[in-house]
Each structure stands twice: as C-alpha cells, then as structure tokens.
C-alpha cells in the first residue's frame, strides 16, 4: 500500500492488513541517527536496533509516545496524524532522521525503550497522561525522557478523531521543548483489540467443554471480518497506487521517442526525387567534344 499526501505510511509497502497482531512504529529526530526502515520486523529485532542507535545518546530530549490499540490502516488517512505525518514525510525541515516500520510483530513496550535510555544516557522520565491532556510547562533538564501515555483507542466511530487529538497533544509536547535542544520522537504502538461477538460469549457460557481450538477459529473469523471493513469505505485508487513515477517517466520517454521516430519517417517519406536525378548528365560531355 503506497499512500499519498501526508499519510504516515506513504513510504511503506502493501502490508497494512497482513497481520492481525502487528502495529507500526515511527521515529523522527532532529539528530543524526542511523536507522533502517523496514516493512516487517519483529519486536525483538527492533528493540536491538533502537538500543544500538540510542546508545550514543544523540538527543537531549526523547519524546516516547505509547499508543495502544492501533493498526497500520489507522494511519492510512491524511488526517489520521497530520502533525506526526509532517515530520515523517519531510515537511518539517528540522527532522534529520526518520524511520518507519510498517509491521512490528510482537510486543514492543515503551517501557523497554525507556529502560534503555535511562540506563545508557542517565535520563530521567517525565510521564504525561494522554487521557487528561495536561502536561507540565517545563520538562526539566536534559537528558530527559518524556513518556506520553495515550489510552487505548476505541472501536467506535470516534476512533479517528481520538487518534487525531492524540496527535495534537503530542505536537504540543514537542513544541514545549526548547528550540536549541535536539529531540527524538519514538512513537510506539501495540495491536488493536477486537470485540468478540455476543453469540460467542453466550455459547461459551452454556458449554465450557467446547473445543478451545474451535473457539479460536471462530474469533479469528470475526476479527478478519472487522479488519477488512475499513477498506470498504475507500476506493481502490485511494488505497493503491497503480502508476508510480517510474512508470509515468517510462510512458513519457516512450511517447517522446515515438514522436521523434514519426517525424523522422515522415520527413524521409516526404522526399520526392525525380528519376532523372540518378541519370548521368551527358550534355556537358557532348559540348566539350564538339569544341
């Protein structure tokens, strides 16, 4: 899935619905950090990569956002997280390093990254409650970890609005950091949870001896149906990019070559030369002999 505009996954591949128990990860920093973007990575490998990259303590402040209950498809809309999207798509010129992992398989907790920063950089942590929307006016001296703990996203119609509000709060927190200081945003997510159908709950109450494997299959089917539902609200041309810039450039180059070939062939075919032009002119030789 190659999304357009300020979509956070504009640089990601088509794996948004590939895994149920996966979620994206985003990193944006005003410091130079060696990062390796990937479409798919395990939580263990990603934590190892982050530990190696952050061991040198490249920034003064580390904004560690924890957003549980999301999936890659939640960031497929332009207005999903526009402020974070501006940093991930090159709109913010202060950003020197960025990293997107479309699918993180496994549990990557913000506490694990917090422990790495506290151990390697001696940073202290300031916790911001994302549900209340309040945060201190001063985060203290660096090095500092600002842990923004967002609540789990709901499964209702206000899901997109809640994600956008959280993006606004995260942006306000980042703006509180002194402009002379370097910062790194680490946006950690966890997979969203799916509601179980009511009839499944009633069946489990009536018979506890039901085959557990069969019950797991039922839950997977219901989750699969809910997972595909958001895709039905948008057209294929919004979800997929059928013509990449490379294809357009190929078409333009082919059209230009065909136009040149057409003009050249037309010029050759328009030439009209009389047959007498290829015959030897003997009049000059006859006059010379007569003299």
Beta strands, then each sheet from edge to edge (+ up, - down):
strand 1: 22-29
strand 2: 38-42
strand 3: 61-70
strand 4: 97-105
strand 5: 124-129
strand 6: 144-150
strand 7: 183-191
sheet 1: 2+ 4+ 1- 7+ 3+ 6+ 5+
end
